[in-house]
Amino acid sequence: MTQTDDIKEIRSIMEKSTRFLSLSGLSGIVAGIIALIGAIFAAWFLNKINSPEILNYFNSVGLIANPIIILSVDALIVLVLSATFGLYFSFRKSKKQQITFWNNASKRMFLNFLIPFITGGIFCLLLLFYKSYFLIIPASLIFYGLALVNCSKYTYNSTMFLGLCDIILGILSAFFIESAIWFWALGFGVLHIVYGTIFFFIYDNGTSHK
């Protein structure tokens, strides 16, 4: 082993101890697909919101036919499924790498992600409480983007660029409220699929850690 190889090995060990490198591109792809399905349902529902038949159907299956409740349940399902698949694929990748999933690096990464993310969730609930519905989508994109930027220093650096894109989309959606659902679909759906695909081929099957 040459001196260059030794340096690369030491660098790899240091990165594994300070950065969470078990994020999987597959989790981004699946999360994007789930988000797109949720956005398409929300767009369809908003288009049919004045239809008594649609509201009667939701009542018939035991759901309160309140548009805000139905859309909130839709968003919650997207969040839970995305988080579940994200953890599953990341845990599977960590086993493949023979790295402990819950270590100091992953704790720092999740802590730095969750602080802006939970803060944004509480802020969105306040917007819901005060019936400022038009700001919920922009706020969710902006706070999610901030969470990605904040945690990027403890995982792959490229995560920051996805976060910046979501922040920009969140700001734009605040100016184009009538198209906010499509900004949401672009930020949480399309971007995740594109980013997850690139991420998969570079990081999941490659050796880059940047």
C-alpha positions in Angstrom: 0.0 0.0 0.0 1.4 3.3 -1.1 1.5 6.5 1.0 -1.4 7.9 -1.2 -3.4 4.8 -0.4 -2.7 5.2 3.3 -3.9 8.9 3.2 -7.1 7.8 1.3 -7.8 5.1 3.9 -7.3 7.5 6.8 -9.6 10.0 5.1 -12.2 7.4 4.6 -12.1 6.3 8.2 -12.4 10.0 9.4 -15.3 10.6 7.1 -17.1 7.5 8.4 -16.7 8.6 12.0 -17.8 12.2 11.4 -20.4 11.9 8.6 -23.5 9.8 8.0 -22.7 8.1 4.7 -25.6 5.6 4.7 -28.1 7.8 2.9 -29.5 5.9 0.0 -30.5 7.2 -3.4 -33.3 4.7 -3.5 -34.9 6.4 -0.5 -35.0 9.7 -2.5 -36.5 8.0 -5.5 -39.2 6.3 -3.5 -40.0 9.4 -1.5 -40.3 11.4 -4.7 -42.7 8.9 -6.2 -44.8 8.9 -3.0 -44.8 12.7 -3.0 -45.9 12.9 -6.6 -48.8 10.5 -5.9 -49.8 12.6 -3.0 -49.6 15.8 -5.0 -51.6 14.3 -7.9 -54.3 13.2 -5.4 -54.4 16.7 -3.8 -54.6 18.4 -7.2 -57.4 16.1 -8.2 -59.3 16.6 -5.0 -59.0 20.4 -5.1 -60.4 20.2 -8.7 -63.3 18.1 -7.5 -63.8 19.9 -4.2 -67.2 21.3 -5.1 -68.5 17.9 -6.1 -71.1 16.6 -3.6 -70.4 13.1 -4.9 -66.8 13.3 -3.9 -67.5 14.6 -0.4 -70.3 12.1 0.1 -67.8 9.3 -0.9 -65.4 10.4 1.8 -68.2 10.5 4.3 -69.3 7.0 3.3 -65.8 5.5 4.0 -65.7 7.2 7.4 -63.6 10.3 6.7 -64.8 13.7 7.7 -65.6 15.5 4.4 -63.5 18.6 5.3 -61.0 19.5 2.5 -58.4 20.7 5.0 -58.6 17.4 7.0 -58.4 15.3 3.8 -55.4 17.2 2.5 -53.7 17.1 5.9 -54.2 13.3 6.0 -52.8 13.1 2.5 -49.7 15.1 3.5 -49.3 13.0 6.7 -49.4 9.7 4.7 -46.8 11.0 2.3 -44.5 12.0 5.2 -44.9 8.7 7.1 -44.3 6.5 4.1 -41.4 8.6 2.9 -39.7 8.5 6.3 -40.3 4.8 6.6 -38.8 3.9 3.3 -36.0 6.4 3.8 -35.0 4.7 7.1 -35.4 1.3 5.6 -33.1 1.9 2.6 -30.5 3.8 4.7 -30.5 1.0 7.3 -30.0 -1.6 4.5 -27.2 0.4 3.0 -25.4 0.7 6.4 -25.6 -3.1 6.8 -24.1 -3.5 3.4 -21.3 -1.1 4.3 -20.9 -2.9 7.7 -21.4 0.4 9.5 -23.5 0.9 12.7 -26.6 2.8 11.6 -27.2 4.6 14.9 -23.8 6.2 15.7 -22.5 9.6 16.6 -22.5 10.8 13.0 -26.1 9.7 12.3 -27.2 11.3 15.6 -25.6 14.6 14.7 -27.1 14.4 11.2 -30.6 13.6 12.4 -30.5 16.2 15.2 -29.5 19.0 12.7 -32.2 17.9 10.3 -35.0 17.6 12.9 -34.5 21.0 14.6 -35.6 23.0 11.4 -37.9 20.3 10.3 -39.9 20.1 13.5 -39.9 23.9 13.9 -41.3 24.1 10.3 -43.9 21.5 11.2 -45.1 23.5 14.2 -45.1 26.6 12.2 -47.3 24.9 9.5 -49.7 23.8 12.3 -49.9 27.4 13.5 -50.7 28.5 9.9 -53.4 25.7 9.8 -54.8 26.9 13.1 -55.0 30.5 12.0 -56.4 29.5 8.6 -53.5 30.9 6.6 -53.7 27.9 4.3 -52.0 29.6 1.3 -48.7 29.8 3.2 -48.4 26.1 4.3 -46.9 24.8 1.0 -44.3 27.6 0.8 -43.4 27.1 4.5 -43.1 23.4 4.2 -40.7 23.7 1.2 -38.6 26.4 2.9 -38.2 24.7 6.3 -37.5 21.3 4.6 -34.9 22.9 2.5 -33.4 24.6 5.6 -33.3 21.2 7.3 -31.4 19.6 4.4 -28.9 22.5 4.3 -28.4 22.4 8.1 -27.7 18.6 8.2 -25.6 18.5 5.0 -22.3 19.2 6.9 -22.8 15.8 8.7 -23.6 13.8 5.5 -23.0 14.1 1.8 -22.2 17.8 0.8 -24.5 17.5 -2.3 -27.5 17.3 0.1 -27.1 21.1 0.5 -28.0 21.7 -3.2 -31.2 19.8 -2.9 -32.0 21.9 0.2 -31.3 25.1 -1.6 -33.5 24.1 -4.5 -36.4 23.4 -2.1 -35.9 26.8 -0.4 -36.0 28.6 -3.8 -39.1 26.7 -4.8 -40.7 27.5 -1.5 -40.1 31.2 -2.0 -41.4 31.1 -5.6 -44.5 29.2 -4.5 -45.3 32.1 -2.1 -45.5 34.4 -5.2 -47.5 32.0 -7.3 -50.0 30.6 -4.8 -52.4 29.4 -7.5 -49.7 27.0 -8.6 -48.3 26.1 -5.2 -49.3 22.5 -5.3 -47.2 22.0 -8.5 -44.2 23.7 -6.8 -44.8 21.2 -3.9 -44.8 18.3 -6.5 -41.6 19.6 -8.1 -39.8 20.1 -4.8 -40.8 17.0 -2.9 -41.5 14.8 -6.0 -39.5 15.5 -9.1 -36.4 16.8 -7.4 -36.2 13.9 -5.1 -36.5 11.4 -8.0 -33.8 13.2 -10.1 -31.5 13.7 -7.1 -32.1 10.2 -5.8 -31.3 8.7 -9.2 -28.0 10.7 -9.5 -27.2 10.0 -5.9 -27.7 6.2 -6.4 -25.3 6.0 -9.3 -22.7 8.2 -7.8 -22.8 7.3 -4.1 -24.6 3.9 -3.8 -22.5 2.3 -6.5 -19.5 4.6 -6.4 -16.8 5.7 -4.0 -17.4 9.4 -3.8 -18.2 10.9 -0.4 -18.7 14.6 -1.4 
